[in-house]
Amino acid sequence: MNDICNLCHSTNIEELLFINAPSLCSDLAVCDYDLVKIVCKSCNLVFNRNKMSENNKDHYPENYHLSASSISEEPIFNVNGEKKKRSLAIFEMIKSKISNYTPLNSSSEISLLEFGSGDGRLLKRFFDLGISAKGIELHRQSRETCLSKGLNVQAKIENCDIAKYDWMISFTVLEHLNDPLEYYDTARKVLKKDGFLLTIVPSSFSKCSYDLFFCDHEYHFNSSHLIRYGEMAGFSTLSFEAGSGWAAGVNIVIQKYSEGKAY
């Protein structure tokens, strides 16, 4: 079967990188999995030739020490020379981005859904702010940790309110999904008309990035890719920061949904 690009549907695909098993995951776990990255020569989207099975991703709840575990110690980020807990650094950065469009304080009557809540450390900070903050998390153990913190985190989109949320956010989640279109489809379902989608993904092509060497990163996006995926789903792009120097280097895109548009 020929390789085909998920975004532009081109079959003009070339192999970019091949490393025999074992390969490395972004949580530094080792998988018995060949690393094969291919690139679409039409739109430059880079992705895995073979998508990881859910079985290969089952180690996340137990071993993903950055966001999906219940370990007591939290990684520290160096932000502009100041050391901060990872969830606090991410919270402050996302809060500042949201505040450019929506007042975000205890009196704000907005609702927020985090896609991929991990153990709820980031979501808890929004919840403690006094806004309506809920989440979606596939992994049972991580979800149970969220529930123990008093957070409303569901396993499936079907269990979430439809057309209810002002914002859907995700931090370094989209690159793990087998199909980015499913992410945008979820956003279409849960957001109100004129709701906002904030997506943060690794900056795969920035200087010194090693993102391409992670087998659990199914896709590697640049600005044009996320803008185009958004347009296909009825989202207009309001801002895009490519290769932001924040933390390890990320792309930050904010998009707005207009009801009635379709793929």
Buried (B, 14 or more C-beta within 10 A) or exposed (E): EEBEBBBBEBEEBEEBEEBEEBBBBBBEBEBEBBBBBBBBEBBBBBBBBEEBEEEBBEBBBBEBBBBBBBEEEBEEBEBEEEEBBBBBBBBEBBBEBBEEBEEBEEEBEBBBBBBBBBBBBBBBBBBEBEBBBBBBBBBEBBBBBBEEBEBBBBEEBEEBEEEBBBBBBBBBBBBBBBEBBEBBBBBBBBBBEEBBBBBBBBBBBBEEBEBBBBBBBBBBBBBBBBBBBBBBBBBEBBEBBBBBEBBBBBBBBBBBBEEEEEE
